[in-house]
Amino acid sequence: MAEEEKAVANEEQQQAPRMQIVNQYIRDLSFENVAAQKGLQGEVQPDITVQVNLDARKRSDTQYEVSIKLQCDSKNKADQAQIFLLEIDYAGIFQIENVPEEQLHPFLLIECPRMLFPFLRRVVSDVTRDGGFNPLNLDSIDFVALYRQELARRAQAQQAEGAQTV
């Protein structure tokens, strides 16, 4: 009886979804220190906007590349003068097994970015600090909400496209 339970447990373990980060890296990074170039002086009160885009693509049967593209734009609240602009494309290669096909898309665009985000946050903090500013510590990103917004945007675009063809 115990051997049957072990066999069932082994089979369940083999069928459980598995994710492993094979590699992670900065694919592209740009930091423009506009304040230093223009010689902005005096009291600067930054107003920072952050835009996030996600992308995933298949590399092999079980490997996927997932990237987070982040743009941080900092302007002075007083006169809207540009302070700095940071653009980064941070990617990871994931080995993913036993995830059903219908669950793969949300898995790639929710779970994988969750794994990458702490490392991206550290890079953004280091770059802004090394650029002469207080470190920019990004707030957590709700990747589930981001995914749902993208699905809603696509559905709306399809409806608009369907209305134009009628």
Contacts in CASP RR format, 6 or more apart in sequence:
PFRMAT RR
TARGET T0000
AUTHOR 0000-0000-0000
METHOD contacts of the structure
MODEL  1
MAEEEKAVANEEQQQAPRMQIVNQYIRDLSFENVAAQKGLQGEVQPDITV
QVNLDARKRSDTQYEVSIKLQCDSKNKADQAQIFLLEIDYAGIFQIENVP
EEQLHPFLLIECPRMLFPFLRRVVSDVTRDGGFNPLNLDSIDFVALYRQE
LARRAQAQQAEGAQTV
14 98 0 8 1.000
15 98 0 8 1.000
16 98 0 8 1.000
17 96 0 8 1.000
17 97 0 8 1.000
17 98 0 8 1.000
17 99 0 8 1.000
17 107 0 8 1.000
18 95 0 8 1.000
18 96 0 8 1.000
18 97 0 8 1.000
18 98 0 8 1.000
19 94 0 8 1.000
19 95 0 8 1.000
19 96 0 8 1.000
19 97 0 8 1.000
19 99 0 8 1.000
19 107 0 8 1.000
19 111 0 8 1.000
19 112 0 8 1.000
19 115 0 8 1.000
20 94 0 8 1.000
20 95 0 8 1.000
21 92 0 8 1.000
21 93 0 8 1.000
21 94 0 8 1.000
21 95 0 8 1.000
21 115 0 8 1.000
22 63 0 8 1.000
22 92 0 8 1.000
22 93 0 8 1.000
22 94 0 8 1.000
22 95 0 8 1.000
23 92 0 8 1.000
23 93 0 8 1.000
24 90 0 8 1.000
24 91 0 8 1.000
24 92 0 8 1.000
24 93 0 8 1.000
24 116 0 8 1.000
24 119 0 8 1.000
25 90 0 8 1.000
25 91 0 8 1.000
25 92 0 8 1.000
26 88 0 8 1.000
26 89 0 8 1.000
26 90 0 8 1.000
26 91 0 8 1.000
26 123 0 8 1.000
27 67 0 8 1.000
27 89 0 8 1.000
27 90 0 8 1.000
27 91 0 8 1.000
28 87 0 8 1.000
28 88 0 8 1.000
28 89 0 8 1.000
29 87 0 8 1.000
29 88 0 8 1.000
29 89 0 8 1.000
29 123 0 8 1.000
29 127 0 8 1.000
30 85 0 8 1.000
30 86 0 8 1.000
30 87 0 8 1.000
30 88 0 8 1.000
31 84 0 8 1.000
31 85 0 8 1.000
31 86 0 8 1.000
31 87 0 8 1.000
31 127 0 8 1.000
31 128 0 8 1.000
31 131 0 8 1.000
32 84 0 8 1.000
32 85 0 8 1.000
32 86 0 8 1.000
33 84 0 8 1.000
33 131 0 8 1.000
33 132 0 8 1.000
34 40 0 8 1.000
34 81 0 8 1.000
34 82 0 8 1.000
34 83 0 8 1.000
34 84 0 8 1.000
34 85 0 8 1.000
35 44 0 8 1.000
35 82 0 8 1.000
35 83 0 8 1.000
35 84 0 8 1.000
36 131 0 8 1.000
36 132 0 8 1.000
38 81 0 8 1.000
40 76 0 8 1.000
40 81 0 8 1.000
40 83 0 8 1.000
43 78 0 8 1.000
44 76 0 8 1.000
44 83 0 8 1.000
45 76 0 8 1.000
45 77 0 8 1.000
45 78 0 8 1.000
46 74 0 8 1.000
46 75 0 8 1.000
46 76 0 8 1.000
46 77 0 8 1.000
46 83 0 8 1.000
46 133 0 8 1.000
47 74 0 8 1.000
47 75 0 8 1.000
47 76 0 8 1.000
47 77 0 8 1.000
47 80 0 8 1.000
48 72 0 8 1.000
48 73 0 8 1.000
48 74 0 8 1.000
48 136 0 8 1.000
49 72 0 8 1.000
49 73 0 8 1.000
50 70 0 8 1.000
50 71 0 8 1.000
50 72 0 8 1.000
50 73 0 8 1.000
50 138 0 8 1.000
51 70 0 8 1.000
51 71 0 8 1.000
51 73 0 8 1.000
52 68 0 8 1.000
52 69 0 8 1.000
52 70 0 8 1.000
52 141 0 8 1.000
52 146 0 8 1.000
53 68 0 8 1.000
53 69 0 8 1.000
53 70 0 8 1.000
54 66 0 8 1.000
54 67 0 8 1.000
54 68 0 8 1.000
54 69 0 8 1.000
54 109 0 8 1.000
54 113 0 8 1.000
54 143 0 8 1.000
54 146 0 8 1.000
54 147 0 8 1.000
54 150 0 8 1.000
55 66 0 8 1.000
55 67 0 8 1.000
55 69 0 8 1.000
56 64 0 8 1.000
56 65 0 8 1.000
56 66 0 8 1.000
56 67 0 8 1.000
56 105 0 8 1.000
56 108 0 8 1.000
56 109 0 8 1.000
56 112 0 8 1.000
57 64 0 8 1.000
57 65 0 8 1.000
58 64 0 8 1.000
59 65 0 8 1.000
59 93 0 8 1.000
62 95 0 8 1.000
62 96 0 8 1.000
62 97 0 8 1.000
63 93 0 8 1.000
63 94 0 8 1.000
63 95 0 8 1.000
63 96 0 8 1.000
64 93 0 8 1.000
64 94 0 8 1.000
64 96 0 8 1.000
64 108 0 8 1.000
64 112 0 8 1.000
65 91 0 8 1.000
65 92 0 8 1.000
65 93 0 8 1.000
65 94 0 8 1.000
66 91 0 8 1.000
66 92 0 8 1.000
66 94 0 8 1.000
66 108 0 8 1.000
66 109 0 8 1.000
66 112 0 8 1.000
66 113 0 8 1.000
66 116 0 8 1.000
67 89 0 8 1.000
67 90 0 8 1.000
67 91 0 8 1.000
67 92 0 8 1.000
68 89 0 8 1.000
68 90 0 8 1.000
68 91 0 8 1.000
68 113 0 8 1.000
68 116 0 8 1.000
68 117 0 8 1.000
68 120 0 8 1.000
69 87 0 8 1.000
69 88 0 8 1.000
69 89 0 8 1.000
70 86 0 8 1.000
70 87 0 8 1.000
70 88 0 8 1.000
70 89 0 8 1.000
70 90 0 8 1.000
70 120 0 8 1.000
70 124 0 8 1.000
70 138 0 8 1.000
71 85 0 8 1.000
71 86 0 8 1.000
71 87 0 8 1.000
72 84 0 8 1.000
72 85 0 8 1.000
72 86 0 8 1.000
72 87 0 8 1.000
72 124 0 8 1.000
72 128 0 8 1.000
72 136 0 8 1.000
72 138 0 8 1.000
73 82 0 8 1.000
73 85 0 8 1.000
74 82 0 8 1.000
74 83 0 8 1.000
74 84 0 8 1.000
74 85 0 8 1.000
74 133 0 8 1.000
74 136 0 8 1.000
75 81 0 8 1.000
75 82 0 8 1.000
75 83 0 8 1.000
76 83 0 8 1.000
83 133 0 8 1.000
84 128 0 8 1.000
84 131 0 8 1.000
84 133 0 8 1.000
86 124 0 8 1.000
86 127 0 8 1.000
86 128 0 8 1.000
86 136 0 8 1.000
88 120 0 8 1.000
88 123 0 8 1.000
88 124 0 8 1.000
88 127 0 8 1.000
90 116 0 8 1.000
90 119 0 8 1.000
90 120 0 8 1.000
90 123 0 8 1.000
91 116 0 8 1.000
92 112 0 8 1.000
92 116 0 8 1.000
94 108 0 8 1.000
94 112 0 8 1.000
94 115 0 8 1.000
96 104 0 8 1.000
96 107 0 8 1.000
96 108 0 8 1.000
99 107 0 8 1.000
106 147 0 8 1.000
109 143 0 8 1.000
109 146 0 8 1.000
109 147 0 8 1.000
109 150 0 8 1.000
110 143 0 8 1.000
110 144 0 8 1.000
110 147 0 8 1.000
111 143 0 8 1.000
113 141 0 8 1.000
113 143 0 8 1.000
114 143 0 8 1.000
117 140 0 8 1.000
117 141 0 8 1.000
117 143 0 8 1.000
120 138 0 8 1.000
121 137 0 8 1.000
121 138 0 8 1.000
124 136 0 8 1.000
124 138 0 8 1.000
125 135 0 8 1.000
125 136 0 8 1.000
125 137 0 8 1.000
125 138 0 8 1.000
126 135 0 8 1.000
128 134 0 8 1.000
128 135 0 8 1.000
128 136 0 8 1.000
129 135 0 8 1.000
END
